[in-house]
Amino acid sequence: MVKHIIPDTLSEALKYLYQGDFQVFAGGTDLMVQNRSWSETSIEFTKNMLYCFNLQELKGITAIDGRIEIGAMTPLETIMNHPDVPSLLSEAIGEMASPAIRHIATLAGNIGNASPAGDSLPVLILYDAWVELRNMAGFRMILLKDLIIGPRKTVMHPEEMIVKIVIPKHRFDFERFVKVGGRKADAISKVSFAGAVDIEDGKIADLRLTFGAVGKTVVRNETVEGAWIGMTISELKNGIWRLIDMYDPLILPIDDQRSNKHYRKTVAINLLRDFVDQL
Amino acid sequence: MQKDISISVNKIDNYEKISGCAKYVNDVQIEGALYAKTFRSPIISGEIVSITVPKLPDGYFAVDYRDVPGKNGVKIIKDDMPIFAEKILRYFGEPILLIVGPQKSVVQSLINKIILETKLIEPIYDESNIAINYHYEKGNPQNAFSSANRIFEYTYQTGYQEQAYIEPQGMIGYSEGDKITLIGSIQCPYYVKNAVLLALGCSSEQVRIIQPAVGGAFGGKEEFPSLMGCQLAVAINKIHKPIRLIYEREEDIEVTTKRHPAIIRMKAAVDSDNSLVAISSDIRLDGGAYLGLSNVVLSRAMIATTGAYTIPNVDCSGIVYLTNTVPNGAFRGFGAPQIFYAVEMFLNHIAKDLGIDPLDFKMKHLAKQGDLTSTSGTFRDPILMNDLIKRALEISDYRRKSQKYKLENQLRGMGISLFFHGCGFTGSGEATIIKAQVKLHKDEQDNVDILIAAVDMGQGVRTTMSKIVAHTLGIPMDKVRFPYPDTDFVPDSGPTVASRTTMIVGGLVAKAAQKMHDRWQNGVADTVIEQYVQPDYIVWDEATFHGDAYPAYSWGVNIVDVSVDKVTNQVTLEEAWSVYDLGKAIDDLVIKGQAEGGITQGFAYGYLENMEVKNGKVRQKNMTDYIIPTALDTTKITTELIDNPHAGGPYGAKGAGELTLIGGAPAVAMAIENAIFRRVHNIPVTPESIMELIEYGNR
């Protein structure tokens, strides 16, 4: 018999996680769909469920010491409208699902779900976001890009849960997020892109590029990005074909019911080129 | 002097719909109702070797073909679709049996435990199983082709379209003695009734069909609910308890009827002064696993093969082939969206090949009053297409924008489509098949009830009919009532399909109201029954496709301005304009609703809604993957009407429901073609296909 637990405190939740195999339920907007059943019947989860909606300590956003900390149970809509949240993240959330979903869905859920098409992921990874994981014994911080290792796969241990997302505060000189969905709202990404640049004394001081829905996880490569540090924007523009060549082997999309790999790959490259063109 | 009937009133179901108190089938509570769920074919093509149903707990039942007391065939045209599969399974999801019982979770687990042994049969997806083959000619096409100056030939392809009504299919029923009552989300109460009569082999008074509020239909609830109605009636007949059969969205998308995918080959003969002298077309519809209404869809497509134009010589062939895929069926437009897409693109392509302006080329061939139709009937009423086009060009600034976008070469384009829709059933169908009857009843308080089988599925029939009656009788709207159709009380005024309701049924209602008006006595009850009489000028030979296919035609012009994103190849509708001649609007706002909804659905058919059936299964089987437009995907739509009253319709009204969908796809496809400077042949023109066209397409 599957257990359904609604803890009131984080420590209680962690105790359950320690004791048995539980599926953590944040907003539930993906879990409910993945486990859908005949209407008016209760969903038949195959794992024990730990519902986190009463964990007040996981709700809220704080800005401290050059970083933003977002509690795991903070709804997307709250995050989107928060003044300290990086603009690119607000923009990405604004294109996720529909307002109703955004009022209950969470960033932690988008991360834990680890879908290659998760719309917050390219932006969070671009910002070098960290995830704080907790268990009974303590906590560890892990870079988001190291947390997700494949479609629906993370390196989280069964007794761990995401308690917050930590985003280093940074204002880029130029940044952009583009989601390409099947329509203008309420769609799952066919491909997405985020890019950001800092320029100091006419030279590239920081360059970050991420691609969503074109591989098993978000595509980001710091070696490729690093190769352009210290160069000028016009050198980057002139080297666009070299840049594209560097990403070409990294962008490996699939065919599915939403799009095909040729389109996904071409658009990902187009988005990269367009980003550089606009600099 | 009475005010103009077109001036809008508050739609009479606004309150119940907006407040949420409208009762749809799933809101109908019947004490002790059991739940039914369908056990479906898990294979695409094969034979049933054995079925092992688990031991059923008390109060649970399995219902299959052996329980059908009458004919195991759903009544439509050839009744070829079984109510429950007997031996052969022809598509993935074909119904085999129902499990019925008091608890959903138990019903579901019983379904999960059914063991089905099958022998696979190689599925057919190609044209090898031809069920229908039609052909007709006008003039002498052979001569025209052999003496033509130039001959053009192109092929066009259209995809599936899912009706995506907001309320999935559903029905609930109960029995009282030997009488069975079904309440369902349906378009055609009498189709369901007649189908159930055949299935049960019982007499007419033993079956009653009631329509509650219906949350959209778009043709999807024309013939499909007859299948559910038969299954449910058979189950009730066996179990003698109330039962509900309500589909989930995915089940609905996977197994209910859709718009027929079509391949249309067109050939034209053009003489030395760039006149179209002959057209030859070959229309191939994928019917899916069963014929259903497919031959009628085909014939409606074939009749419109010359589009809004007069072409002296015509050679038209069509087939319906059956495949091991979900059966296709009725969908708003009923064959017209496919053929008008093909004809509009074809004339556009011929003009481009000739190096002349496509719109000028089309206008030169426009049908005029007195011309012979494609089937050698006569366009009897005035055709105002020139006025419609003139006005559409004015309000859209089409000519200037087309030219400007062409020169700028910035992936922006204008598209225009010219089209008509034949109102009512084809040929003599109204007189020979439907024989519509309407009834008005006035009580002693002078309240008037409209007793017809027409279903308001959101299109506004209740408002439209009430307005016709109130206006004709000169009484206030609140003295007129339109109870939801119930076959025990309303005569068979025919199905709510084919853009016939306002013109044909509304025409009869207006006549009945006039009769009631002429003999009106305050405080005295009165009943008027009115029967359809075919105008004697309608002569139609169904076998040869010769004569007047329709009593009247509605006409339209759609223009759309689109941009294509250079980075993502996504399409944005920038603005749209329409001008229609639908006789006379009974209510301006109801028509505006039809116009905006129809064109949006038509545009989406052209560029957005993508459905593929791969290895016999629908790939986009939920509302996440089957993309329909949201409010953000639509655009500013300007709609104007030009009155052209038709003598046969109430206050001159003709059909409007389907017309507004037909021009969307060709207009948007043409706009995309003009934006990307590549020939478009297939719809939907998705970003993926735009990318391919830009890379490999012909200019």
Interface residues (C-beta under 8 A of the other chain):
Chain A: S37 W38 S39 E40 T41 S42 V178 V180 G182 R183 K184 A185 D186 A187 I188 Q257 R258 S259 N260 H262 Y263 T266 V267 N270 L271 D274
Chain B: K37 K104 S105 Q108 I246 E248 K566 V567 T568 N569 Q570 T572 L608 E612 R619 Q620 T624 D625 I627 P629 T630 A631 L632 D633 P687 E688 M691 E692
